[in-house]
Amino acid sequence: MLDYIKETDRLQSIFLEVLEDTSKKELLLYLLCYVQLVRKEGNITVGLDQFLRCASKNFITNRNSWKDVLAEMNIFTITDLYGNAYTGKDIYRIDEREFYFMRIDQKYCRNVNLLSSKAIKYWGVVNKISHYGRSVTPYDAVYASAIMFNEELYEELEGYCEFQKERFRRESAFFEALISLSLAYRHYSRQKHEQVISYISDGIKKLTPLGDVYYNINLGKFRSHLSKLLKRLQKGKTIESVKIEFVSRGDGKESFWKRFLSQVRGLLKRLKGGKRWTLTSSEMVCYYSIEACLKRQINSPKES
C-alpha cells in the first residue's frame, strides 16, 4: 500500500496511512486543530504557538515531537517574521524561541469548507476502527471501507479498495463492488446516465454471491436499497445516498455476557467516583468540540 500512498494526494495519503496504522491518528488531530483555528480566526494563516497549544491539550507529548509530526505530514508551511519559509524537513531548523506563522498547502485553501468536512470525516472513520500496530485483517479492511462509503469518501475509498482487493483476494468481490458504487456517485454529475446505471448494476452483481450477512454487514438490506436506487435511476430520477447497515454480532448468550460486563464496568466506575479521564476520552471531547465549532462557523452569517 505504501507505493500507492506515495502517488496519492498528500491529504488523502495521510488518511490512508492512519487507516493502515491507527496509532498515528495524531496526524489527523493536528489537521483538526488547524481547521479549528482557521474557522476561529477567519484566516488560513495561524500562529504556530497557538496551533501547538491546541494540539498539546490532547497529546501532551506532542509539545516535544511536533516537528516530527509536521515534517511527516508535509502539508504545512511555516514562516518567520522575516519571510523565511520552512516545510518538510526544513521544519527541524526552526528556533522555538522565535515567533512563527503556519498555513496549509495552497491547493487546500481554495475550499475551506471542503477541507473542514474531510478532516472531520477522516477523524470519524479512524475513531470507529482500531488496530494499533497490528496487521490489518480482512474484517478491518471490509469494516473500514464500509464506514468510508457511509461517510461518502468515494475518492479515498476507490484507492483504498483497489489495494485491499489485491491484499485480500477472497474479499475482492466486495471491494470491487464498492469501487463501482463509488464511481457511480463520484462521477454522477459528469457521467452519462447509462454509465452510472451500469456502475450500480455491476455493484449489485458483485455483491449478490456474498449472501445476506457479510462480515457483520447487512448485505441483504444494502442490496435491496441499491436495487431501489437502480430503479429510481432507470426512471430518470436523480441519485440518492445509500448507507451500509450492520447487524449485531453473536447470539443471545454473547449479548448476555456483554450486558453483564457492561453492568460490572458501570458499577466499578461508580465506586471509583465516575468516568476516568483517558487519552481516548480526551480525543473524543476534542473531536466533538471541534465538530460543533465547525458547524457553528459554517452556519454563521459571516460565512455567507
Buried (B, 14 or more C-beta within 10 A) or exposed (E): BEEBBEEBBBBBBBBBBBBBEBEBBBBBBBBBBBBBBBBBEEEBBBBBEBBBEBBBBBBEEBEEEBBEBBBBBBBBBBBBEEEEEBBBEEBEEBEEEEEBBBBBEEEBEEEBEEBBBBBBBBBBBBBEBEBEEEEBEBEBBBBBBBBBBBBBBBBBBBBBBBBBBEBBEEBBBBBBBBBBBBBBBBBBEEBEEEEBBBBBBBBBBBBEEBEEBBBBBBBBBBBBBBEEBBEBBEEEEEBEEBEBEBEEEEEEEEEEEEEEEEEEEEEEEEEEEEEEEEEEEBBBEBBEEBBEBBEEBEEEEEEE
